[in-house]
Amino acid sequence: MEIINLDSNAEVVLINHIPGILTLINANTTIRYCRYNESGEIEYIFISSRYRRKGYAKKMLFILEDHLRCELSFQAPISPLGMQLKNYYDSRLK
């Protein structure tokens, strides 16, 4: 596990990464969970409602991009919030 600080409150966040699954956790809960495949397809992303809109999803994409060394893509179906994340990611690539 790797320890990172992702927000201004200096909350300790642990990164647990096993092939195909990336999880961010703190002392109390799973903040974020992502399933992916080795070709860079995001199969599923879950963000705990308390931690939405704080940059955790974007950070997870950067971690996966760095690990896989490829451009990511998103599998359907995509929720409305997932579509916002996809649009952000796609616009960053342009």
C-alpha positions as CSV (number, residue, x, y, z in Angstrom):
1,M,0.0,0.0,0.0
2,E,1.1,3.6,-0.7
3,I,0.1,6.5,1.5
4,I,-0.8,9.9,-0.1
5,N,-2.4,13.2,0.9
6,L,-5.0,14.2,-1.6
7,D,-6.8,17.1,0.1
8,S,-6.1,20.3,2.0
9,N,-7.3,18.7,5.3
10,A,-4.2,16.4,5.2
11,E,-6.4,13.3,5.4
12,V,-4.3,10.2,5.1
13,V,-5.4,8.1,2.1
14,L,-4.1,4.7,1.4
15,I,-3.8,3.3,-2.2
16,N,-4.3,-0.4,-2.5
17,H,-3.5,-1.6,-6.0
18,I,-3.8,-5.2,-7.2
19,P,-4.1,-6.1,-10.9
20,G,-7.4,-4.9,-12.2
21,I,-8.5,-3.1,-9.0
22,L,-7.5,0.2,-7.5
23,T,-8.9,1.3,-4.1
24,L,-8.4,4.5,-2.2
25,I,-9.3,4.1,1.5
26,N,-8.9,6.2,4.7
27,A,-9.2,5.2,8.3
28,N,-13.0,4.9,8.1
29,T,-14.1,3.9,4.7
30,T,-13.5,3.0,1.1
31,I,-13.3,6.4,-0.7
32,R,-13.0,5.1,-4.2
33,Y,-12.9,1.9,-6.1
34,C,-12.0,1.3,-9.7
35,R,-12.1,-1.9,-11.8
36,Y,-10.1,-1.8,-15.0
37,N,-8.4,-4.1,-17.5
38,E,-4.8,-4.1,-18.7
39,S,-5.7,-2.5,-22.0
40,G,-6.8,0.7,-20.2
41,E,-10.6,0.2,-20.2
42,I,-12.3,1.5,-17.1
43,E,-15.0,-1.0,-16.3
44,Y,-16.4,0.6,-13.1
45,I,-15.7,3.5,-10.8
46,F,-17.3,4.0,-7.5
47,I,-16.9,7.2,-5.4
48,S,-18.4,7.4,-1.9
49,S,-21.0,10.2,-1.9
50,R,-19.2,12.0,0.9
51,Y,-16.0,12.2,-1.3
52,R,-17.5,13.2,-4.6
53,R,-16.4,16.4,-6.4
54,K,-13.2,16.6,-4.5
55,G,-10.8,15.4,-7.2
56,Y,-10.5,11.8,-6.1
57,A,-11.7,10.3,-9.4
58,K,-9.3,12.5,-11.4
59,K,-6.5,11.4,-9.2
60,M,-7.4,7.8,-9.7
61,L,-7.3,8.2,-13.5
62,F,-3.8,9.7,-13.2
63,I,-2.7,6.8,-11.0
64,L,-4.0,4.3,-13.6
65,E,-2.6,6.2,-16.5
66,D,0.8,6.2,-14.9
67,H,0.6,2.5,-14.0
68,L,-0.7,1.3,-17.4
69,R,1.2,3.8,-19.5
70,C,-1.6,4.2,-21.9
71,E,-4.6,6.3,-22.7
72,L,-7.7,5.2,-20.7
73,S,-11.2,4.5,-22.1
74,F,-14.6,4.0,-20.4
75,Q,-16.9,1.1,-20.9
76,A,-20.6,1.6,-21.3
77,P,-22.9,2.1,-19.6
78,I,-21.8,5.4,-18.1
79,S,-23.7,7.2,-15.4
80,P,-24.2,11.0,-15.7
81,L,-21.4,11.7,-13.2
82,G,-19.3,9.2,-15.0
83,M,-19.9,11.0,-18.2
84,Q,-18.7,14.2,-16.7
85,L,-15.5,12.4,-15.7
86,K,-15.1,11.0,-19.1
87,N,-15.6,14.4,-20.8
88,Y,-13.0,15.9,-18.5
89,Y,-10.5,13.1,-19.3
90,D,-11.2,13.3,-23.0
91,S,-10.8,17.1,-23.1
92,R,-7.5,16.9,-21.2
93,L,-6.2,14.7,-24.0
94,K,-6.9,17.2,-26.8
